Amino acid sequence: MSELVLSSLEDGVLTLTFNRPDRMNAWTDPMGRRYFDLLEEAERDPAVRVIVVTGAGRAFCAGADFQTLDAIQDGTYDTEPDKRPATYATGIRKPVIAAVNGACAGLGMVHALACDIVFTAEEAKWTTAFARRGLIAEYGLAWLMPRIIGHAKAMDLLLSGRTFPGTEAATLGLAARAVPAAELMNRTLTYARDLATNSSPTSMAVIKTQVWADWQKTLDASSTEAVRLMLESFSRPDFAEGVASFVERRPPAFPPLS
């Protein structure tokens, strides 16, 4: 199972690679369990500051494996599903960046959008796919997409199930960057290393929690909580180091996330 998702760590950046290239990295429960386990391990590992997720071969993730869908349809599917939700990455306290290198469809799109930042190859093909398979907007996508790109655009993509390129994904706001495929991993890893080097792991963890959790708060509640969190940040060594490194014009030496 360890080969279903490859893992490599360099310069504080952990790269996780969906590794079923012969099946366009189609999602299976064992692959999902391995991915979520690696995310959990990364959260506990002080050497990991940023996580990058990508796919091997021509795809990021082409959605649920059709063998699994066939088994569900004919009643022979008997694997105990993982209890962790498809949006599990949103609860990991470290930044998770998707590098969408190719086909990103259905459940694969859910996993991309559950990341905090998305880089995509300009040529990558995106699709929600569900309506064209007789399915519905699964795994929280009906909640995520309108908040990311707005009601009208989300309705277009969900109802039509149309395929669109990475360039449009960036224009719509699903991705932060669309770059040529040959440059995708270099550009993504350069960005990730910058976060790992120059941003406080504790600050990133708090900011990530704020952004995901505050979607369900009022502006007043969010502002009140931000005041409390800011006062807490004044007492952390990260604040002293952030100021000192700026004044001394040197890279910061922030402590790992505790």
PAVO-582415 format. One line per 10 residues: their letters; for each residue x, y, z of C-alpha. Coordinates in pm, whole numbers, always signed. Each point is the difference from the previous one (the first is absolute). Example, Ala and Ser with C-alpha at 12.3 -4.5 7.8 and 13.67 -1.06 7.14 Angstrom:
# residues 2
AS) +1230/-450/+780 | +137/+344/-66 .
//
This chain:
# residues 258
MSELVLSSLE) +0/+0/+0 | +297/+233/+60 | +55/+19/-376 | -350/+139/-66 | +116/+343/+120 | +368/+86/-27 | +161/+225/+259 | +316/+212/-9 | +126/+277/+229 | +244/+276/-93 .
DGVLTLTFNR) +59/+349/+144 | -300/-28/+231 | -235/-86/-289 | -166/-342/-6 | -113/-109/-347 | -276/-262/-13 | -61/-158/-341 | -309/-202/-88 | +158/-302/-166 | -240/-197/-215 .
PDRMNAWTDP) +107/+144/-337 | -133/-299/-195 | -348/+87/+138 | +48/+379/-22 | +32/-1/+380 | -366/-97/+36 | -100/-1/+365 | -33/-318/+204 | -56/-45/+373 | +353/-140/+60 .
MGRRYFDLLE) +148/+297/-186 | -211/+238/+208 | +101/-163/+328 | +367/+31/-95 | -42/+365/-99 | -179/+93/+322 | +252/-195/+210 | +283/+193/-164 | -177/+329/+68 | -33/-96/+367 .
EAERDPAVRV) +367/-96/+18 | +97/+327/-167 | -192/+200/+258 | +194/-168/+280 | +342/+26/-169 | +181/+323/+97 | +218/-31/-311 | -305/+50/-223 | -109/+359/-42 | -195/-12/-328 .
IVVTGAGRAF) -167/-286/-191 | -27/-22/-380 | -241/-250/-159 | +24/-108/-364 | -53/-300/-228 | +228/-239/-185 | -24/-19/-378 | -269/+180/-200 | -254/+64/+276 | -41/+162/+338 .
CAGADFQTLD) -296/-223/+85 | -267/-104/-251 | -261/-60/+270 | -125/-318/+163 | +124/-322/-153 | -266/-151/-227 | +63/-345/+144 | -112/+138/+336 | -304/+166/-159 | -92/-327/-175 .
AIQDGTYDTE) +27/-189/+329 | -226/+255/+172 | -253/-32/-283 | -19/-381/+4 | +9/-30/+380 | +336/-178/+28 | +185/+292/+161 | +89/-112/+353 | +305/+208/+97 | -43/+203/+319 .
PDKRPATYAT) +33/+363/-111 | +240/+235/+176 | -176/+210/+264 | +202/+309/-88 | -182/+233/-244 | +120/+78/-352 | +64/+355/+122 | +239/-129/+269 | +288/+221/-121 | -189/+312/+113 .
GIRKPVIAAV) +49/-108/+363 | +377/-56/-28 | +169/+296/+169 | +275/+31/-260 | -50/+156/-345 | -97/-253/-266 | +64/+101/-361 | -143/-190/-297 | +208/-20/-317 | -260/-111/-255 .
NGACAGLGMV) +215/-150/-273 | -274/-159/-213 | -355/-134/+9 | -185/+123/+309 | -351/-144/+6 | -279/-68/+248 | +147/-119/+327 | +340/+110/-128 | -129/+357/-18 | -127/-29/+357 .
HALACDIVFT) +348/-96/+117 | +157/+287/-195 | -241/+258/+143 | +43/-135/+353 | +359/+124/-26 | +71/+354/+115 | +160/+119/-324 | -25/-148/-350 | +254/+26/-281 | -106/-158/-329 .
AEEAKWTTAF) +156/-82/-333 | -157/+217/-267 | -76/-312/-202 | -154/-200/+288 | -359/-109/-63 | -245/+73/+283 | -359/-124/+38 | -249/-57/+279 | -138/-293/-206 | -271/-100/+250 .
ARRGLIAEYG) -310/+105/-198 | +129/-192/-304 | +32/-318/+207 | -347/+19/+152 | +145/+112/+333 | -25/+312/+217 | +251/+258/+129 | +179/-226/+243 | +236/+36/+294 | -76/+363/+85 .
LAWLMPRIIG) +60/+137/-350 | -340/+175/+5 | +121/+185/+311 | +356/+68/-116 | -50/+122/-355 | -251/+283/+55 | +220/+139/+277 | +310/-15/-218 | -137/+127/-333 | -358/+116/+67 .
HAKAMDLLLS) -347/-145/-53 | -41/+52/-376 | +341/-140/-99 | -40/-297/+233 | -342/-78/-146 | +145/+9/-351 | +275/-249/+79 | -214/-231/+213 | -308/-16/-223 | +183/-28/-332 .
GRTFPGTEAA) +284/-226/+111 | +193/+159/-286 | +375/-38/-42 | +212/+314/+19 | +375/+72/-2 | +228/+110/+281 | +9/+350/-145 | -374/+33/+58 | +31/-157/+346 | +234/+286/+93 .
TLGLAARAVP) -223/+262/-162 | -301/-131/+193 | +196/+1/+327 | +26/-375/+55 | +378/+28/-35 | +238/+274/+112 | +241/-55/-289 | -16/-160/-345 | +343/-69/-149 | +140/-208/-287 .
AAELMNRTLT) +9/-369/+95 | +379/-14/-32 | +33/+271/+266 | -270/-118/+240 | +202/-190/+260 | +291/+245/-1 | -233/+297/+48 | -204/-179/+267 | +302/-121/+196 | +168/+342/-21 .
YARDLATNSS) -313/+155/+152 | -22/-274/+264 | +365/+43/+98 | -56/+373/+39 | -281/-70/+248 | +213/-257/+182 | +290/+247/+30 | -166/+335/+60 | -340/-60/+161 | -55/-97/+362 .
PTSMAVIKTQ) -142/-354/+25 | -216/+106/+294 | -127/+309/-181 | -85/-209/-307 | -185/-254/+216 | -208/+269/+169 | -71/+183/-327 | -105/-325/-169 | -243/-73/+284 | -135/+355/-19 .
VWADWQKTLD) -64/-15/-374 | -174/-339/-1 | -196/+52/+325 | -99/+363/-55 | -211/-90/-305 | -268/-91/+251 | +37/+307/+224 | -134/+352/-21 | +243/+285/-69 | -32/+121/+360 .
ASSTEAVRLM) +73/-347/+139 | +298/-39/-229 | +139/+341/+97 | -46/-67/+372 | +179/-334/-27 | +279/+161/-202 | +66/+248/+282 | +38/-286/+247 | +230/-192/-233 | +213/+307/-69 .
LESFSRPDFA) +53/+59/+372 | +109/-363/+33 | +247/+41/-286 | +175/+289/+176 | +120/-240/+271 | +146/-261/-237 | +369/-23/-92 | -108/+12/-365 | -97/+366/+38 | +334/+96/+154 .
EGVASFVERR) +186/-194/-270 | -210/+146/-279 | +77/+355/+112 | +370/-71/+70 | +59/-168/-337 | -166/+293/-180 | +207/+260/+187 | +322/-200/-46 | -81/-73/-366 | +52/-375/+28 .
PPAFPPLS) -214/-310/-58 | -215/-84/+303 | +63/-305/+215 | -354/-80/+108 | -54/-298/+233 | -192/-300/-137 | -371/-39/+66 | -44/-142/+347 .
//
